């Protein structure tokens, strides 16, 4: 942080890429270390990117894993959107559907949409407030029923749980934010190559 204070005090406007080195072979340890050491700096606006280097004799992580981890950190720091962002409630006794299974199904169906935020809320009590910044909301309202939101507005009510994920996909299409997976993968490859 001191370096960024010096740069700012002297009105020095240069891009800064953080160079993170790691010898660990534990993906969780790497993610936690990366997030605490670099993520907090990026979130505060200190830096423009990340370069992860595996050091030591072992290089346990594939290039794809390192790339995905880097992009996830940049997305978490609000610097670059490369995939769908999900917001979910922590679940409680009011949850009206299996939150984990439903979130997994929604992630599988919509996880390839960069720049789109989907909120999955178990009940109507806190759901709308917790999902205020999401583009789309999936909220349990009655046993076996879900309401769908666009922003803060309810746009479809009392959809049976079995039909709700497909209805969410259709809602995203209706608002022009849908891309097919193949199309999105081609754009991602072009972005990585650039």
N, C-alpha and C positions, 0 to 999 in steps of 0.2 A: 504494500500500500504506500509505503514511503516513496518508492520510485514514481508512482503515479502522482503523488503530491508534488514532487519536484518537477515532473513533466508539465503538470497543470500550472504550477506557479510561474514557470518560465514560458508559458504559452507555446509549448512544443506539441505540434499536432502530427504525430507519426503513428502508424498502425503498430500495434503490439500483439504478437502471437505468443501465447504462453507455451513453453516447452516443458512437458510433463514426462518424467522418466519413471519407470516402474520395473522392479524385478519380481514382483509377486506373480504367482500362478493361480491366485484366487480372484475370480471375477468380482465378487462382492467387495473384497478388500480394495481392489483397484477402483471400483466405482465410488466407494466411500471416500477414499483418499483423493481422488480426482475432484469429486464434488466439494469437499471441504477446502482443499488447497486452491483450486482454480475456479470452481463454480461460483463461489462467493465473490471473487474478484470480478468475474464476468457479469454477474447479476448487478453489481454496483457500477457497471459501466467502465471497469478498468480492464481494457484489453479488447481485442477484435477477433480472436480465434484461439485455437488449441492445436498443438501438435503432440501426439502421444508417441513415445518411444519406449519399446521394450528393451531392457538392458539385461545383462547377465547371460549365462550360458543357455538357459531355457528361454524360448520365445513361445509361450503356451497359447497365445491368442492369434487367431487368423486376422488378416488384414480387414476382412469384412466386419469382424467383431469390433476391432479398434475404430473403424470408420463409423459404425453404428453407435458406439459409445460416444464418440466425439460429437456426432450430430445430435444425440440425445442430450448431451450437456449443453450444447448451443441452444437447443429448443427450450430446455429447462431454464436457461438464463434469459430467455426471450430475445435471442439474437437471430435465430434462423428457424423457420418451420419446415421440417422435413417429413412430418407424419402427423396423423390426427392426435389431438390432445384430448385426454379424457379426464373428467372430473367425476368423482364418485363420493357418495356419503360413506361414512364408516360402518353403517349398518347398526340397527338397534332393534328393539322389540316391536317397533312400528313398521318395519320393513315388510312390504307386501308381496315380494317375490324373492327368489333365490338370487341375491345380489351378485355373487361370484360367477355363477353360471351365466346369468344374463349379461353381465359385463364382458365375459369372455366371448359370448356370441356376438355382441355389438362390436367388440374389438376386432373379431375375425371379419365381420361384414364391412366395417368402415375404417379400419386401421391404416388404410393407404391414402388418406385424404389430407395432405398437408394444408395447414391454415384453417382447418375445421376443428371446432371444439364441441365435443359431445359430453353432456352431463348425464349421469345415470344416478337417479335418486330413488331411494326405497319407499319414500312416502311423501305426502303433500305437506306435512307439517313444516319441515325445514327445507325441503327440496328446492322450491322456487328461489329462496334467498341464497342458498349455497351455489346455485347454478346461474346466478345473475349475469355472468360474463360469457356464458356458453352460447354458441350459435344454435344448438339444438338440445332439447332436454327430453329425457325419458323418465317419467315419474309415476310410481305406483300410487293409485288413488283409491281403489277399492280392491278387495280380494279378487285376484285373477284379472284385474283391469289396469291399464296404463293410459296416461295422458301424454301426448307429445307436444312439445313446445318449439316454437321458433323464436329465439331470443327470450323475452319475458312473457310472450303471449301464447296461450293454449290454442293450438290449431286443430288438434284431433283429440276427442275424448272417448274414454271407456273402450279402448281397444283391447281385445282379449290378449293375454300374455303370449299365446302361441302365434299370434299374427303381428305382434308389436315390433319385432326387429325388422321384418320386411316392410312394415309401414314406416318405420324410421328411415330406412334406405330410400323408400319412395319420396318421403318428405324432403330429404337431402337433394334428390333429383329434381323435385318440383321447384326448389329454390336455386337451382343452377349451380350447386356446389359439388356435384358428383363427378367423379372421373372413374373410368374403368381401370382395373388393376394393371392391365398391360400398358395402357396409355401412361399411367402414373410411373410405372417402372422405367419406361423409355425416357421420360422427363427427368427422373432421378439420375439415371446413368449419364445423361447429357450434362446435368448440373455438377456431378462429381468430376466429369472429364474437364469441365471449364476451369 
